[in-house]
Amino acid sequence: MSLWDADRVYQRAGCVIEEQPVHHSGVHSFMRAASQFLRAVGELESSDLWRQSCTEIRRVRWLLGTVPLPLNSWQLRLQDTARGLAGTGDRLEQVADADLVRRLSAVAQALTRLGQDSSNPLAAGAMTFLPPGLRGTSLVAVTNRFYQDAVVHAFGAMRYPVEIGLVSDLLGAEVYDSAVVVGPVGWLPPGVLNAPRAARLGLVHYDFYREPLDIQPLFDEGPVLRGTMPTRIRRSETRIVGAPPELADGTTPETAESLLTDLDVASLAQDAVAGLPAEALRDGASGGHEGVEARVALLADGSYVLLPVESSVHKILLVEADLDDEPCVEAVDGASISVGDYVVLRGSSYYQSLVERADAVLGGDAPRLRALQQGWKAQLGDRIAHHPDGRRGVVKDLMARGAVTANLDYWTSPWCIRTRRKDDFAVVMHYLGRGREAQGVWEALGRIDHAHRSAGRSYAEAVQRAVSGDLWQQLWVERWCEISLDDTDSGARAALVDAVLPGQLCVPPHYLCRLRTSEVP
């Protein structure tokens, strides 16, 4: 952004920011029934019995909170999902806990009623903030590009003259007269609020989202070019959309006064990992290794990726233009990825991709060499677990025997092949009672190391070939594209990082830097 562009942005430093909660009785009822079911299932959801139902419920919950489409639109598929959940309840009626089956049935019934409603609560909230006839350029920002065309059609059918874009459009040099952000506001990048690109900014969301709205100063000290930074957000009265439908027993669903508890609705960042195994999130890791801090990055296609917070060996492929505007692919540290970067992801992590390619290079020797790789690390981990002083005690022992480094966290991690220094490896092997094997194991592990380096180069080269030409242009226009790799049966996806959600999560290392979807966590 140029200095002139920055000056235009700061002309909006006195922006009026309004929070517009929206209440819809049917949505409210579904959210409560869904949350109660998910909490009741708890750790059981990791079993095959309930996993698919939990996934479908979270998909609907995410769609309802973030996509301003009519509730009966085919894109939301509420009726189809309701029928699927009801069918699951019928199948499990004789074999599963009766209370859980009853709660699932309540979710299906609430969703069935919701799918018959033609109202568009979030769009109604946006139109309240941007009344017809408003002069100047107006923007309605949605969470991702996947439903952008459908939202454009929905607002066009209402003959509402606004641009439909993304939250990332509010982080550039473009300045709008009015803008509305649709969806939970807790995940917004700070720049949307502390350097608003609009004279009036509306934050439209359902009333069950209660994440804090703090505006942090753009700079720790010093004035802005013009005006003053906004100091508060004005909360409007909750907009009630739709009349509560009468149920078969003559009662009505939840009303606006029947508030959800803090456990009923999670933030988007929490929803992003809600489908991961409960034991993994509780312990922070699997396989006895400590968890790693991660942040959630939303991608232009609606998917997401968990990125490490601290710099580490977690790599990810980055695509950017070179001096000739041609694609350049390289592996970078996952912690360095930010909004505006184009990343290449598969369903497995970057490391797992290297393992697959490296094992192909190693051929028939791969099982034996991998056993050697896992063997010394498992023994070292066992020493740590049984040492009276734990990791600190083992570090002290190794240093006393002549080790220059003792990076036990890395050495026992899944992606470590061997120590960086040969002398340190010899010390470790003697410590494990395998001193005579040190030289042979070091050389054998060197074959794995060489195969990994070769695999890394071949993977980057395969992606480089794939994204060249027409696909490179498609990536720049559509912000994401599918990639067919010529050296593997499985493909990959390149996508722009649209936003990074606030907060941090503790997750197992192998969950990092792999493609996931916000709809189906």
N, C-alpha and C positions, 0 to 999 in steps of 0.2 A: 504494500500500500504506500503510495506516494505521500509527501507532506500535504499536498493539496487535497488528496482524498481523505487524509486524517482530519484535516480542517473541516471538510464537509460533514464527517461523522460527528465531530464535536459540536457542530451546530445543532445537533439533536441531543446534546448533553442534558437539556432540561426536559427530556422526554417524560410524558405522563405514562406510567405503567399501571395497568389495571388487571387485577386478577378476577376472572369471571367463572365462579363455580357453576356447574350445571347439575341438576338433579332430574333423574328419570326413574320412576318407580320400578319399572320392569328391569332396567339395568341394575338398579340397587338391589332388587330381590335376587337376581342371578348372582351378583358379586357376593352377597352374604351366603347364599346356599353353596356356592363354589368354594369359598374360603373355609366354611365349616367342614365341608367334605374333605378338602385337602389337609386340614389340620387333623381331622379324625383318622385319615389314612396314615399320616405321619411316615414313619420309616417303612411301613409296608408297601409304599408306592414303588420301591425299588424292585419289588417282586413282579413277575410276569402277570400276576392276577390284576393289578391295578395300574400298572405303568402307562398303558395306552390311554386309559380314561383320564389320568392326571395330565398327560401331555395335551390331550384335546381340550380339556378345561382351561389350561394355561394359555393355549393358543387363542381361544375365544376371549379370555380375560384381557390379553394383550391387545387384540384387535379392537375390542370395545373401547378401550381407554385411549387409543392412539389414532384411529382412522375415522374421519368425519364422513361416514357413508350411512345411507338409510339402513335401519336395522334389518329390514327384510331383503337387502341386496344380495345377489347371488355370490358376490365376492366374499362376504362374511361367512356364508354357508352355515348359518345358525341352525336352520331346520335340519339339515343333513347331520350336523354334529349331534343335535338333540336325539334324533332317531338312533344314531350309533350308540350313544350313552344309554338310552332306554333299552336297546337290545342287549348291551353288556350286562345291565342290571337284571334282565330276565334270565340270561344264561347263568349268572352267578347266584341266583336266588336260593338254590338248594345247597350250594357248596361254600358260600362266603358268609361272613358276619352279617346278621340281619340288619343291624343298625347302619352299617356302611352301605348296604344295598338300598336301604330306605333313603339315606342321604344322597346317594347317586341318583335315585329316582326323582328327588326334589330338584336337583340340578337340571335334569333333563326336562322336567315340567316347566321350570322357570325359563329355560332356554327356548322351549317350544313356543311359549307365549311371546317371548321377545322376538322370535323370528317372524311373527305375524304382524309386527308393528312397522309401519311405513315411515315413522318419524326419523329425523336425523338430529339427535340432541346436540352433538358437538357443532354441527353446522349452524344450528339455531343459535347457539352461544356466540359463534363467530359473527353472525349477522346482527346480533344485538350490539356488538361492539362496533361493527362497520355498517351502519345503516345505508340503505340504498340512496344513491345520489351524492355520495361523498366524493368530493373532488380530489384530484391527485392520484398518485400511484399507491395501490393497496396490495398487500401480500398476505396470503394465508399459508403458513408454514406447517408442513406435516413432518412426521418422524423419519420417513424413508421413501425412496423412489419406487418401491415395489407397487404401492397403491396410488402413486401420484396421478396416473392417467385416469383411474376410476374416480378420484376426487375431483379432477378437472371436469369430468363429464357430469358429476353430481351437481357441482356449483353452476355449470353451464345450463343444466336443465332448470335450475332455479332462476336463470337469467341474472346472475349476480356477477358484476364486472370486477373481478379481482384476479390477480395472478396467483397461481398455486405453485409453491416452491418448497424448499427444505429449510430447516433451521440453519444449515450452513450458509444459506443465502443472506442471513443476517450477520454474517461474520466478515463479509467482504467490503468493498468500497461503495457498493450500491446503497443509496439512501432512499427510504420510502416515506411517504406522508403518513401512512398507517400500516401496521402489521399486526397479525394475530398468530400466535403460536398455539397449536392444538395438541393437547396431550399433557401428561404429567410434567410438571415444570422442574422437578428436582434434578432432572438429568441435563438441564440446559447448560451449554458452555458458558463460562463467566462473561465472555464478551458480549453475549446477547443482552445482559442486564447492565453491565458496568460501562458499556460503550454502545448504547442502542443506536441502530441505523434507522430509526423512525421517530417521527414527532409524537406518535401515540402507539403504544405497544400493549396488546391485549394477550392475556394468558388464560386460555379457555381449557377447562378440564372438568372431569366429574368431581362431585363434592366429596367422594370417598378418598381422594388423594390429599394427604395432609403433610406433604414434605415441606421442610422449612424453605423460605424464600429470603435469602440474604443477598444483599448487593455489596460486593466487595469493591473497594477503591481500585481503579485501574493502576494507579501508581501509589506507592507508599507516601509520597509527599510531592508537592509541586502542583501548580495550577494546570487546568486544561486550557485549550486554546480559546474556547468560547463557552460561556455559560457555566453551570455547576453540575456536578454529577448527581443523579437522582439519589434520594436518601430513603425513600420508602415506596412500597407498593400499595396501591389503593385497592382494597377488596370490595367488590360489588356484592350486592345481595344475590343469593343463589337464584339462578334462573330455573324455574320449574318447567319441564317439557313433558307434555303428555299427561293425560288423566290416569290415575291408578285403575287398572282393569279389575273388574269384579271376578273373583274366583268361583269355582263350582259350589263351594260351601257358603257363599255369600260374604266371605271376608275379602279384604283387599291386601295387596302386597305391602312391603315396607313403605313407610312415609318418610319425608325429609327429616322428621324429628327423630326417627329411629336410626341413630347413628351407628356406623360400623365401629368396631373396636380397632385398636392399633394393630391387632393381629390379622385383621380381615383382608387388608390390601397391602401388598409389598410394593416397593419402588421398582422401577424398571431394571435397575442394576441388580436387585435381588432376584427379580423374575428371570434374569438372564442365566442364572445358575440354579434356578428352582428345580429343574429336572435332573440335576446331577445326583448321584447316590448320596443319601443322607449321611452315611458313615464317612464319606470322603470329605464333605464339608465340615462335619463335626470334628474329625481328627485333623483336617487340613491336609491330609496326604494319604497315600496308600503304599503298601510295601514297606512300611517302617521308616519312610523318609519324611522329613519335615515338609510342611506345605510352603508355598511361596505366595507373596503378596501379588495380586493382579488387579488390573483395571479392565473395564469392559469398553471396547471400541465398537460402535455401530458402523456398519458398512452401507454403501449406497444401494445394494440390492436387498436390504432388509435383514441380512444376516449379521453376525457379530463375531468377534474374536476376543479371547482373553489374553491380554498382553502383560508381561512381567513388569513390575514397578522398578526393580533394581536391575542394573546392568548385569548380565550373566552370559552363560553359553547358549541361552535360548535364541535361536536365529529365526529369521523370517525373510522371505524373498520380497524385495522392493523393486518396483518398476518405475523408472523416471526417464524423462527425455534427456538425451545428450545434447551437445552443442549443435548438432545437425537436426534436432527434433526427431531423432530416431529412438526407439525404446532401448533402454539400458537396464539390465537385470543384475542385481547383486544381492548377496545374503548380508543382512545387517542385524544388529542386536535388536531383539524385540522391544526392549525398553525405549529405544530411540524413535519408535513410530509415533506420529502425531497426526492431527487432522490435516487432510489434504494429501496424504501419502497414498499411493496405490500399492496394495499388497497382494501377494499370490498365496492362496490357501488351499489346502485339501482337507478332507474329513479327518485325516491323521495329522499329527504335528510335523513340522519341518524335520525334526530329528528322526521321526518314524519313517519319513520318506527317504531319508538318507540310509537308514538301516535296510530298508527293502532293496534299494539299489546296490548298497554295499554287499549284501548277502548274495545278490545275483553275480557280482564280480568274484566273490570268494568261492562260489560254486559249492561243491560237495564238502569242502572243508569248513563251511560256515558254522554248522552245529558244534563241531569240536572247538573252534576258535571262540565262539560265543560262550561256550561253557567255561573256557579259561578266563574270559573277561568277567563273567559273573562270579566265578569261583573265588578269586582273590578279594573281590569287593565284599562278597558275602561273609568271608572269614573275618575281614577287617570290621565289618558291621557287628559281627558276633562278639569280637573283642571289646568293642565300644559298649555293647549292651551289658556285658558281664564284668567290666572293669569297675572296681569300687568307686572310682572318681569319674566314670563316664568318659565323654569326649576329652575333657581336660586332662584326665589321667593318661589316655592313649597318646595325646599330643606330647605330653611331658616325656613319656617313654621313648617315643620316636626321636625327639630332639636329643635326648640323652644318648641315643645310639648313632647320632650323626646326621640325621635328616635336616636338610636346609629349610624345607617347607613341610607343613603337615595340614594340608587343606582337606580335612576329613569330610566335610559336607560335600565337596565336589567329588572326592575319590569314591565315596559310597553312593553317589547319585547314579541314576539309570544311564545317563549319557556319557559317563566317564569311561575311557578305554584303558588308559594307564596314566601314571603320574607324568608330569612334564619333564622331570629330571630323571635320568637313568639311575643315578646314585640314590635318590630318594626311593625309587622302586626297589632297589636291592635292599635297603634298610627295612622297608615294609615286609618284603618276602622273608628276610631273616627273622623278623619279629613274629611272623606267622609260622615259623618253623619250616619254611620252604626255601631256605637260602640256596641250596644246590640247583633249584629250578629257576632261579631269578633270570639268568641270561636267556635260557630257552623260551620262557614265558614272555620276556620283554620283546624278543624277536617275533614271536607268534602274534602278540598284540600289535606289533608294528605293521603287520599285514592288514589288520582291521583298520588301523589308523590311515594307512595308505588308501584302502578301499573307500573309506569315508570321504577322504579328500577328493578322490576321483569321482565319487558319487555326487558330491556337492557341485563340482564343476559341470558334470553331465546334466544334472537337474537344472541348473541355471541356464545352460546352453539350450536345453529342450524348451524351457519357457521362453527364452529369447527368440528361438525360431518360431514358436507358436504365436507370440504376440506381434510379430512383424507384419507389415502389410495392412490389409483391410481390417484385421482384428485390432490393430493399434489405433486406427481411426475410430472404430466402434467403441473402444475403451474410453477414449477422450470424449466422445459424444454422449454415450449412455452411462458412463462412469463405472460400468462393470461388464464383464464378459466371461463366458465359459471357455476354458482352454483344453484342447485335446493334445495330449502329450504323445509324441511319436515313439517314446521308449518305454511306455507302460500302458497297461490296459485302462487304468483309472486316470481321469482328468483332474483339472484344478480350476480355480476361479480367481480372477483378478478383480479387485474392487477398490473403490475410493473409500478412505476412512472419513465418514461424515461427521462423527462426533465421538467424544470420549466421555463416558458417564462419570459422575463424581463418585468418590468413595473407593475403598479398596476391599478386595475379597481374598480370603486365604483358600487356595485350591491346590490339588495335587499337581506336581510339575508337568505331567504328561497331558494335562488339559490345556496347556498354553499353546498359543500360536497355531490353532487349528480352526477350521471353518465350522461355525455353529449357526443356528438360525434362531432369531428372536421369537418366531411363532412356535417352534417346537424345541424348547431348551434341551 
